């Protein structure tokens, strides 16, 4: 047991659980759910928090990604792959770290009408569905620092080889963009949804459409979905952190391949947030 003040605390490790979706859907008793545990994964090799990619269609391997910047290795992602059936899965953690641009961590986000800044987390270390796997590619988005503001790094990784195909930064000189989620359709059109705020903008709901041509993706300017109406400062239990999020999600409409549904936060009234649900149609 670790005691407060102990000079050599025990190492922190990561545990991954693989659960049978079929067992959960049929509401099997918990004691009958097929579970495989992968324990003792050193966080220095996985990142402090490991994010699962949401697999869209197909029956390919399940992909996990960690940002090694959180353990002192900026500019490196670590990918792991769960292979085999759920009854006897294996975890492949031998894939070499993936080099990305070594961007600084995100600073707090600014807002008008209050001295309180908004906590923007740390890269991939939050709970929004920031990763999605489609057609052999893992697409992701994370909070980063850029020119003194919060911006969104997006990227595409080859799920078969663990190599970076492309990356970019979605940012604005007078606005902080944070807590994004991403989805991609079969035509490789992408949508990132996120919150934005600044000196003249209360926390508001936005989205940006990405179009892929010749293997390169470009994201357009942010679209305002719902304007914030007040400053936000809510610290339950006397917390020093003015938390925002981590509630951001996007899905492709299952019956309309060119349409996306996005769920993003905005400041609804003083110290209260709301959720904006929008359908965005992309392309023809």
N, C-alpha and C positions, 0 to 999 in steps of 0.2 A: 504494500500500500504506500502511495506517495503522500508524504506529510508536508504541510506548508512550511516553507523555509528550507527544505531539503536541497542541498547544493547540486546534486546530480539526479534530476528527475528522470524517470524511465523514458525510453524512446517512444514516440507516438507512431502508431502504425494504422494502416487503412484496412477495412474489411469490406468486401463486396459480397452481396447475396444474389443468387440466381434462383428465382421462384417460378414455378409453373403457372403461366397465365390460365391454362385450361382448368387447373385446380381452383384458382381464385374465382374464375367466372362461374363455375358450377357450385360455388359457395361451399367448398369442402371444409370440414373442420380443420382448424389450423394445424392440428397434430398430423393431418393427412396430406398437407401441402408439401409437394416435393421441393426441397430447398437444398442448394449447394452453397457452402460458405468458403470463400477464399480469404484467409486471415493472414495477419502478419506482414502485409505489404508495406514496405518502408516508404514513408511519405517523401523522403528524399528522391525516390525513384518514380513516384506516381504524381507528385503534387499534393498540396495540403488537402484539397477537395477534388474528388474525381466525379466528373459529370458524365452521365449516360447520354448517348445520342438517341433520339426518337427515330426508330426505323419506320419508314413509310413504304409499305408494300414489300413484296418479296419475302424471302426466308433466309436472307444472308446473315452473316455473323453480327453479333451485337458489339458496338464500339463504345469505348470509354475514353475520355480525354481529361488530362490534368494540365494545369499551367505551372511549370516548374519555377516561374518567377516568384511564386509564393513560398518557395523553399530556397531562395537565394540563387536561382539560376535564370536570370532574365533572358528572354529571347529563345526559350525552349518550351515546346509542348511535349507531353508524353502520352502516347496512344497505347491502349491495351484492347485486345479483341477476345470476346467470348465465343468459342467455337464448339461445334457438336450440338447434339440434342439436349433438351433441358434435363433429361434423365441422367446424362453423363457428360456435362460440359467440362471444357478445359479452358484455362485462361492463359492467353499468350501475352506475356509482358516483355518479350525479348526485342520488340520493335525499337529501333534507335530513336532518341529524342529528335523531334522535328524542329529545325531552326526557323524562327520567325523574326520579324523586326523587333529589336529590344526596346519597346516603348515603355515610358515611365508609368507608374501606377496612377489611377485616376484621382484627381483632387476632389474636394467637396464641390457640389453644384450650388450656384448662386440663384437668388430669387429676389424680387422686389418686395418692399413693405415689411422686411424683417431682417435683423442681423443674423438670423440663424441660417446656416448653410445646410444642405441636404447630403447625408452620407451616401456615397455611391459604391460602397463595397470594395472588392478587390478582384478585378479581372473576372475569371470564370467562377470565382468562389461565391456563387449565390444560387438561388433555387429556381430561377426562371428557366424554361426550356430553351437554353441558348444553343443547343446542338441538334441537328437533324441529319439523318442519313438517307440519301435517295440515290438510286442508280449507281452505287459504288463510290459515291462522294459523301464526305462529312462536311456540312456547312455549319459555321458557328459565328457567334458574335460575342464580344466581351467589352467591358468598360476599360478604357485606357486614358492616359494623359496625353494631351497634344497642345503645345503652345500655351500652357497654363490653364487649359479648360478640359472638361471631360468630353471624350469622343468615343466612338464605337469602332473597334477593329472588327472587320468581318474577314472570313477566310474560307477556303475550300481545300480539303485534304483528301487525297486518294485513299479510300478505306482499304484497298488491297495491298498497297505498298507502303503506306504511312509516310508519303511525301506531300509537301505543300504544293498545290497546283496554283493557287493565287491568294492574295490578301490585299486589303485596302483599308482605308480609314474614312469613316463618315463623320464629319465634324463641321462646325460653323464657328467663325471668329468671334461672334458676340453671343453665342448660346451654348449651354452645356447640354449634351445628349447622353442619356444613360439608361441602364437597365433595358437592353434590347432583347428581342427574340426574333427568330428567323424561320422562314418556310420557303420551300422551292417546289415548283410544279414540274411536270414532265417536259415542258418546253424550256426548262432552265431559267424561267423567270422567277425572281426572288423578291421577297418582301421582308423588310425589317421594320418592326414596330418598337416604339420606345417613348420615353418621357423626355421633354426638353424644357429648360427654363433659363433665365438670364436676368440681367439687371432690369429689363422692362417686360419680362414674361414670367407669369406665374407658372408653376409646373403644369404642363399641358401634354396632351396625347398627340403623337405624330406617327407617321409611317413614311418609308422611302422605298420606291420600286427599283429593282435592279434588272437590267436586260443583258443577256449574254449573247455575244457575237464572236465567232471564231475563237471560242474558249475563254474570252475575257469578259468579265462582268463589270458594268458601270451602274452605280446607284444615282438616281436623280435627287433633286433637292427635297428636303422634308415636306410632307403634306400635313397641314394642321387638321387633325380630326376633331379635337375638342379643346378649346381654350380653357386654361385654368382661371379661376375667379378670385383666388385669395392666396396669401402666403400659408406655408405649412410648417408647423413646429410642434411635434408631438413626441414626447419622451416619457413613456410609461415607466413607472418605478424609479424615476430619477435618473434614467440613463443619460449618458453624455452624448449619445449618438442620436441624431435626428434621422431615424430610419425612413426610407422610402422604398416601396417594393417589398418583396421581389416579385411582383405580380405582373407579368408580361407574357403574352402567348399569341401565337399565330398558327393557323391551320389552313390547308388548301381545302376549298369546298369540294366534298366528295362527288357532287353531281355536276359541278361547273369547274372544269380544270383551270380556267383563266381567272377564277375568283378566289380571293382569300378572305378569311375572317380573322380579325385582329382584336385583341382584348388588351387595352392599355389604360394606365392610371392617369388621373388629372386631379388637381386641387379643386374640389367641388365648392367648399366654403372654408372659412378659417379653421385650420388644423383638422380638416376632414378631407379624405380623398374619395374619389368615385372611380368607376370603371366605365370606359367608353368601348362599346362593341360596334365595330364597323365592318361592312363588307366592301372590299376594294376589288374592282375588276381591272385586269391588266391585259393590254394587247387586244387584238381582234380575233 
